[in-house]
Amino acid sequence: MSELVTGDAVVLGLRPAKLPSRALAIAIDLAVVLTVFMLVSIGLAVATVSLDEAARAAVAVGVFLLVLVGGPIAVETLSHGRSLGKLACGLRVVRDDGGPIRFRHALVRGAMGMVELLGTFGVVACVSSSVSERGRRLGDVFAGTLVVRERVPAGRGLAVPPPPPWLVGRFTQLDLSAVPDELWLAVRQYLTRMHQLDATVGWSIAERLSADLVACTGTPAPQGVPAAAYLAAVVNERQTRDVRRVVAASGGGAQLYTPTGHPQQGLGVRDARPTGSYAPTGTHSTASAGTHGPGEPVGPAGAGPSSAAGPTGPADSTGSVDPAGPGGSGAPATKGFAPPA
């Protein structure tokens, strides 16, 4: 995987296309372009029979430049880097920073393609792509582009870790409308890769992202909550709102279970209550924890912000043991969010 770093210091995990897949895509594109060129040439040859030889030669040169050079440039520009061959092979041309290409990128690639592909029958392109670390031919080097794979094998996506159970539902009143998409992307990328970072670097990134998020929402983060846990809880709240909006737009009327124990309209799950119970350390009293009965969730998630403050906050992020447990077995509670050490 090629890790490209943007100007905002966001690492993009792109998969450069290998030589075999690129060669197959180019072969498909050339077959289509040559077919169109032959059909247009035959049609113009019949239409220009009455012209002299010089005029027919000028028309032939114009058709060559228009179809074999201008055609691929126009297709890549309009499709943002996806020609017919690349679409069939699951490839796409992007800029070095991961963004979509524009006309100037396609123009440089098309002009160099005449030399690399048509002038040398693809020999120069194969050699340059083989020696390049990211499989780039000369046209990609001069244009500042990269051919990447769009089809990533399933199961390799990194999911955002869930927040601690004692933070779920704490930010239902938080205004997220002013948070830009770029900040959401940076937060998601940090949460999915925070365990791969150095502890000091990860802590500083979490603090900076948390401060940016607080500045956008206008609401300070709860005292004593780690920055990584705060980010995970806010992202979870946004995902919950997105699910509710989608279900409401589709006309769904099922009950949405929330950790507070009160069903709400939304997701198509009814009474999806866990069999175990969650009780942070020091909150085993049924009066303060809000226990509703055997097997129902307990904890500060549904008791409001005041019940989550104090010594029962971040210390419970790694899970706790309920002495009673399901049926008095003393089973450990479900583990929650664990920021990097």
N, C-alpha and C positions, 0 to 999 in steps of 0.2 A: 504494500500500500504506500502511495506517495503522500506524505504529510506536507501540504502547502500551508503557509502562514500568511494570512491576509494582513492588511494594514492595521486592523483592530486587534492583532495578535490572537486571532481565532484559527485554530488548527483545522484544516479541512482534510479529511481522510478520503482521498481520491484514488481510484484504481486505474492506473494507466493501461491502455490497451496494448496487447502484445502483437508482435509482428504477424503471426498467422491470421488473427482476427482482422487486423487492418488490411492485410493483403486480400482476404476474402471480400471485405467491404469495397475495396478499390476495384476488384475484378467485377463485382456486381455493378458498380457505378459506371465503369468503362463499357461494359456490355450494353447498358441502357443508353449511354451517351452515343456510342458508335451506332447503335440501331437507329436512334433518332437522326443522327448525322447522315446515315445512308438514305433514309427515307426522304429527308429534306433535300439532299443532293439530287436524288432521282427526280423529285418533283420539280426542282428548279432547272434541272437539265432539260426536261421536257418543255418547261415554260420559256426558256431562253434559247430555243433553237434558232430563232430568227436573228439573234444578236451576233456580233462579231466575236472573234476568239478572245480579244482583250477584255471585252465586257464580261464574257463568261468566266474568265480567269479571276476578274475582280469579284464577281459574285461568289465564286468558289472560296476565295480567301475570306470574304465576309462571313459566309456560312461557317467556315472552319473556326474563326474567332468567336462567332456568336454562339455556336452550339458547343464546341469542345472546350472553350475557355469561359465564355460568359455564362453558359448554362450552369456548370457546377458552382460558380461564384454566386449566382442569383439564388440557387437552391440552398446553399449553406447560409446565406444571409437571411433569407426569409424563414428558414426552419431553425435558425439559431444553432447551426452546427450539426444538423442531422440530415444527411442525404439519404437516398433510398437504400444504398448498401449499408450505411452505418445504422440506419433504422432496423434493417433486417438482422444485423449482427449485434444489436444492443450497444452501439457506440455513439459517442457524441464529441464534438470539438468544443472545447471551452478555453477561456483565457488562462494565463498562468495563475491568476488569483482565483480561479474557479467560476468566474462570471461568464455569461453568454458572449459569444463573439459578435462583432459588428462587420460592416461592409469592408472596412480597411483590412481586417484580419483575413476575411475570405478572399479579398483581392490579392494579398501577398501570397496566400497559400495557393491560389489558382495560378498565379504567374510563375511561382516556383515549381508548381506541378507540371507545367509544360516541359520544363527542363528535366526534372527528376523522373517523371513517369512516362511522358511521351518522347522526349528527346533521347533518353538513355534506356528506354524500355523497363523502367523501374529499378535498375541496378543501383543507382545512386541512392534512391529512397530506401532500398533494402539495407544497404551498407550503413547509412546514417542512422536508421532506426535500430539496427542491431547493436551499434556501439553506444547509443544513447541510453542513459540509465532509465529514462522514462519513455523510451521507445519513440522519440520525436525524430521526424525527418527534417530536412533543411527548411522546408516551408514552414514547419511549426516553430523552428528556432528563430527565423527572421520575423515571423508574425507574432511571436510571443503566445503561442497556443499549445494545447495539449489534447490528445485524443484519449478519452477515458471511457470506462465501461459503466453503462447506466444500469445494467441488470446485475445486481448484487445477489449472491446466493442467499436464500431465505435462512433466517435464524441467526444471522450475524449482527443484527441491529442491537444496539445497547439501549436498554430501557432505563428510564429515570427511576432511581430508587424511591420507594415510598417514604413519606415522612414518619416521624415517631407517632405512635398512636395518641399520645397526649397532646399533640399539636393539630391533629385532624379536626377540622371544624372551628379552629380558633380565628380564622381569617375570612369568615363568611361575609362580614361587613366591609371588607377592604376594597377600596376603589382601584381597580386594575386598568381602567380605560386609558390612562396616560402612559402606561409602560410600553415602550416601542418594541417592535418585533426583534430588532437587533439585540436588545437586552435579554429578551426571552431566549433567543438562540444561544447567547453566551452562557446564560444560566444553565440551560439544558446540557450544553456541551461540558460545562464544568461538572455537573452532577453525575454524568455518565462516565467521566474519566477522572474523578477526584482521587480514587484509590491508586491511580497510576502516577500521581504527582508526588513530589517531595512534600513532607508534612508542613514545612515552613512556607513553601511556595503555595501549596493548596490553601493554607489558612489565610494568607494575604489576598489571594484571588477571591476567596469566599467573602472576606471582609469588604473588599472593594465592590463586588457585585451586590452584596447586601446593602451597602451604603447607597449605591445607585438605585436600587429598588425602593429603598425608603424615601429617597428624594423624589421619585416618580409618584409614589402612592401618597406621600404626605403624612404617613402614619409611622411612628417609630417602632422598631422591632421590640418584642417583649424582652424584658430584662432577664439575663441568665440563659437565654436560648442561644446555642451555637449558631454561627452564621450559616453553616452548611445545612443544619436542620431547618432554619428559618427559610432558606431558599427552597428546600424540598417541599415544605408545607405550603408555600405560596404557589409553587408550580402545580402542586396537587389540587389546590383550590381552583386554579384557572382551568385545569383539565376537567374538574367536576362541573364547573359552569358551562364549559363547551359541550359536555355530554348532555346536560339538561337542555341547552338550547337546541341541539340537534334532535333530541327526542321530542321536545315541544313542537319543533317545526314539522316533524313527521307525524304529529298527531298521536304520539304514544301516551297512554294513560296509566301505565303500570306504576307501582310504588317504587321509589328509590330509597334504599336503606342507607342510612347514615350512622356513624359511630355513636351518635347521641341516643340511639334507640328509638327514634321517632321516624316512621316512614314518611317519605315525601314523594310527590309526583315526579316521575322522570324515568329512570332506567327500568328496563323490563325485568326486575327481580322483586319478588315478594317475600317479605319476612326472612331475608337472608341473614339470619343471626348466627354468629359462630357458636360452636359447641362449648368453647372454653371461655375464660373470663380474663380480663386484663385489669390489674390493680397495681399502679405504681407504688414504689416503696414508701411506706409510711401512711398509706391511705386505705387501710383494711376495714375501716369503719363503714358499715352499710349506710349510715346516715349521711356521711360526708361524701362517700364515693358514688352515691346515687344508684345502688343496686336495685334492680326491678324484679329480681327473681332468679331462680337457679338457671344457669346457662346463659344469662343475658350479660352484655358487656358492661363493665363498670370502669370508672376512672374519671379523670377531670375533663375528658373531651367534651362532654355535654353539660358540664357544670358552669361554663362561662369562663372568661379570662381570669377572674379572681382566683378560681380554684386551681389554675395551672401554675400560678406563681409560687415561689418559695422553694424549699429544698426538694420538692418532688418533681422538678423540671428536667433539665438535661441529663441528670444522673440516671433516669430511667430509660435512656435511649437504647441501651443494649438489652433491655428486657428485664423482667423480675419474676420472682416465684410467688405464686399465690398459695399461702399455706393451705387454704381450703381446697383450691383447685376444682376441677370438674369432679364432683362427687367426693371431695376430700382426699384426692390422690397426691396433692402436692406437686402437680405437673408444672413445668416452667411455662411462663406466659410467652406469647409470640414475640420474637425479636423484632425490634423496630429499626429505625434509622441509625446507622453507625458512621459518623464522620471519620475521615482518615485520622489516624493517630499522629 
